[in-house]
Amino acid sequence: MKATNSRHGDIFNTIIMNFESQIFRPENQENKVEERVENAKKLFDAFLGLGEGQRVLFLTDTKKFNTDRELIEKLTEAVSQKGEAVELVGNSKLSKKALWEAVQACDVIWISWDMDKTNIDFYELADFVKETGKRMVFSPGVRVDSLENDGALAESKEDMEHRLERMEHRLQNARGLRVTSSYGTNLQIGLKTGERRWFKETGAVEKGGWGNLPGGELFTTPDEEDVNGVLVLPVLQDEVTSDQGVDEFVWLTIRNGKIAKIDGKKSADTLRAYIEESSKDEVQDPTSVLQCAEIAFGANAKARPVVSNPEGTYTDVTHPTTETEKRLGTMHLAFGSSKHGEEGTEGHTETESGMHLDFVLPRNGLTVVSYETSEDYRNGTNGKRLIDNGGWNFL
């Protein structure tokens, strides 16, 4: 809009100036800093049970997408008011011995390092954490603004617990799901009801356990042989590419629980190359990276969508999967390892694959129907719409 000297233009400019003066006043910036630190303190108390005098190890890296220095600074400030914070920068030269010693000396481990192309195996680290009774958080990509009052790290644990209880209640007897979207997804997903349970993850971590923060999801491993149809991806996972956007929708054909075909243009090639490269590391079964290993529903009302700028291009850097997969009203599917760390949720790739890729299905245009008998699941009858064209019906 071109500026004018008209009365309306003057009023408009005055409003903007007043608005900007409110935003950029030093006291407002100070309030924001205090808000972030206060929410960080609540986070360590409510989700990680940090006690007086305890030590937190921040395992970081030098990649800006993974490690937000402002976030680490605010978390460190919050920890220092109660205990001690130490930092270890992870890279390809870090030995397992040095890492194990650092972990052993701490009570809580916060990881923003992706461990990609190193000799450190995340699941081996998780086993060590279990043996030593530590608490560990894996949260690469999380940004400092998630600590603000409307940010995903500030979401109430009690609110998420309430939603997750209701979601589990609606799914506990489900024998299968039908998932469709306006993008073209059309999947049938069988469930091993009675054999595998749904796990409610708020982000709270017990001694010997690990999880993600932000929290807020309900997940399980589906029947590995009974996932069939087409999964259409409007975005990728940040482990594949930090921008996550696609030049054209990526179409995954799923047959008997495994990715059988990947169609699309440049983004499809990127995903295909990533999966092929990952399969080279799988000595026991190279095809384990193709296995559907998780289905989950988001329960965090403050988590943001993948796309950070709706008017931008597909190469814009977006919000991290660690946060977006928790967004209330969405669901996600994962491929590769089903070692989730919770008894009763894991599938047969828990010891076979080191890759775990989460693909978020946006809430817009998403429909999920559950069926409580095998016959209804096969015939598509008497279904209950848990999500109806983006409308969230769990409650």
C-alpha positions, 0 to 999 in steps of 0.5 A, a space after each residue: 500500500 502506497 503511503 498518502 498524506 490523507 487523513 486515513 493515511 495519517 491515522 494508519 501511520 499513527 496506529 503502526 507507530 503506536 503498535 511498534 512502540 509497544 512491541 519494541 519497548 525495552 520493558 516488553 523485551 525484558 518481560 519476554 525474557 523473564 517469561 521464557 526463563 519462568 516457563 523453562 523453570 516450570 518445564 524442568 519441574 513438571 516434566 523432568 523432576 529436577 531436584 535441588 543441586 542436580 546437574 543437567 547436561 546439554 548435548 548440543 551441536 553447531 548446526 543452527 537448525 538443531 541447536 538454538 543458542 537462545 533456547 539453550 541460554 534460557 534453559 541454562 539460566 533456569 537450571 542454574 537457579 536450582 542446580 548446575 548446567 554443563 554443556 558438551 558439543 557433539 560432533 564426529 570426533 566425540 568418543 562414546 567413552 567421553 559421552 558416557 562419562 558426561 552422562 554418568 555425571 549428570 541427572 538430566 540430559 537435554 539433546 539438541 544434537 542429531 548425532 548424524 554420521 557419528 559413532 554414537 548410536 541413539 538407542 545405545 545411549 537410551 539403553 545406558 540412560 535406562 541402566 543408570 537411572 537418568 532422565 533424557 530429552 531428545 529435542 533437536 530443532 526446538 526454538 526459544 519462542 516455544 518457551 513463551 506463554 503461547 509456545 509448545 513448551 509452555 503447554 499445560 501437562 494437566 491439559 494434555 493428560 486430559 486430552 490423552 485420556 479421552 483419546 486413549 478411551 476412544 481408541 482402546 477398542 479400535 481394530 483398525 483405522 481408515 485415514 484419508 486427506 484432501 491431499 490424496 492420502 487413503 490408508 487402511 491401518 490395522 491395529 493389534 488391539 490387546 497385544 499392543 497398547 496406546 501410550 500417552 506421552 505428555 513429555 514427562 520423563 521418569 528416571 531411566 526413561 527418555 522422551 521428546 519435548 515438547 510433549 503431547 502425543 498418543 502412539 502405538 505400533 500398528 500391525 506391521 503386515 496390515 498397513 495398505 494404501 497411499 500416503 501423500 506427503 505435503 511436507 517431509 521430515 526435518 531429518 531428511 531436509 531442514 526446509 521440509 517443503 516439497 516441490 510437488 506432493 510425494 506419494 508413498 505406496 504402502 503394501 503390507 506395511 512397507 513403502 513399496 514405491 515413492 513417486 513425485 519430483 525432486 522432493 521424492 528423489 531426495 526422500 528416496 536417496 535418504 532412505 536408500 542411504 539409511 538402508 546401507 547401515 542396516 546389517 540385519 535387514 536393509 528393508 527395515 527402513 521401509 517398515 511402518 513403525 508408528 501411528 500417533 495423534 497430536 495433543 499439544 494445543 500450542 504446537 505449531 504447524 510445519 509450515 512457518 510461512 504460508 506465503 513462502 516457498 517450499 525451500 523455507 526453513 520450517 518448524 521442527 518435527 519434534 514440535 509439529 508432530 505434537 500439534 493437536 488435531 494432526 496425526 503422524 506415521 513413522 517408518 523404520 525403528 519401532 523402538 519407542 522405549 515404552 513396553 507394549 508399544 514396540 514392533 518387530 523392528 525395535 532391534 533391526 533399524 536405526 532410522 525413524 522418520 516421522 511424517 506429519 499429516 496436516 489437520 486441514 482436510 484430514 479424516 480418521 475413522 476407527 472401527 471396533 470389529 475386524 469385520 467393520 474394519 474390512 468392510 468400512 462399516 459402522 465407523 466412528 469419525 475421530 477427525 472429520 475433515 479437520 474437525 477434532 472429535 475425540 472429546 
